[in-house]
Amino acid sequence: VRLGPTLRDWFVIVSGALFTVACIFMIAKTNELRGYAFTAFFGGGTAFYGWAVWGKIQAQRAQSFDDVRAIGSVRLQANPRFHIVMALWLCVTGPLLALAAIERSNPVMTWGGWIVGGFGVFLLIWHASGRSAQPFLQFEPEGLRIGQRKYSFLLAWDNIATVTTGMRLEHPALFFTVHNRAQLLATSVIHIPRKDGTSPIVELLEANRLYYERDIVIIPFQYGTNITLLAKSIQTY
């Protein structure tokens, strides 16, 4: 899998930065509300995309690390502040776009802006209520525990059949197949059972098999790390 930013990544960042600068000049020249709205939209979007690109740069740099160790029982988990800041950005940008559209008598953009703002409010409430998935990875002597708020399971080291790399959602990912699915399911811990009694882990495994022909897919960026460090840490076991 290719590590580091792609040409497309740099194109998006440079384009976003240029649009942001142009919107700032619009504010300086006209002081119109749409200038502030577009600055928030392009500036925030470029910043969040840049954060993802920074993760790719870190993965590329980590190739030169000779010694990588995984600390057992310590959870790898993305910082929730990233999602909170994104939600706040939507809360601000959405209403700004809506108000700017009202000035221009653009009902489609007006409704779109309010929907974006409403989605931001929904995300804030979702995080505040503790209902977000909160995915995590945890290294244990027997294997890698993969989980979230509702469940977790152990990918035992001796149950790993193959490990390959690839891309998912524009991010480098690790794809695992297991020797024994029943062994994996036996390690599952369900924190919040479903009313219909079905297993979310079985559903996850079947979906991965259907779409990726693999049992488990891990996007390291979702856990606050990168593919190079995670792969090297797994190799130490």
C-alpha positions, 0 to 999 in steps of 0.5 A: 500500500502506498504510504504518504500523501498522494498527488490528489491529497496535495491537490485538495489541500492546495485548492482548499487553501486557495479558496480560503484565501480568496474568501478572506479577500472577499471579506476584506473587500465586501465584508459580506456574510457569504465571505465569512461563510465560505471562509469557514466552509473551505478553511475548516474543510481544508484543516480537517483534510490536512489532519488526515494527510498528516496521518499519512505523513506520519506513517511514511516517516515511521518506516525509518523506525527500527524499534517499535514496541506495543504497551500491553493493556493500553488502549489505542483510541482516537482523541474524541476532541477531533470529532467534537471540533468537527461537530462545532465546525458544522454548527457554525458553518451551517448557519453561516451558509444558511444566513448568507443564502437568505441574503441571496434568496437561495432557498436550496442553500438555505435549507442545506445550511440549516441541515448541516448545522442541525447535523452538527448539533446532533453530533454534539448531543450524540457525543455528550450522551456517550452513544458514539462508537468509541472504537479501540485496539488493545494489545494483550499477550494472547492477541489484539483486542478489537472493540467499541462501546457495544462489544469487543473480541480478541484476534488471537495471534495464533488465529491470524491466517493472513495479513494484507494492506490496502486502502479503505475510505481513502486511508491505509488499512490492514486486512486480516483473515482468521483460521478459526472464526468460532475461536474468535467468536468465543472471545467476544464480549457483548456490553450492550446486547441487541434486542433481537439477540443477533451478534454484531460481531458475526454481522461485522465478519460477514460484511467484511467477507462480502465486501473485502473477502477478509474477516477483519479490517482495521483503519489505524487512523480511526484509532489515533495511530498509523499503519506503519506503527500498528503493523510493526507493533503486531510483528513484535508479538 
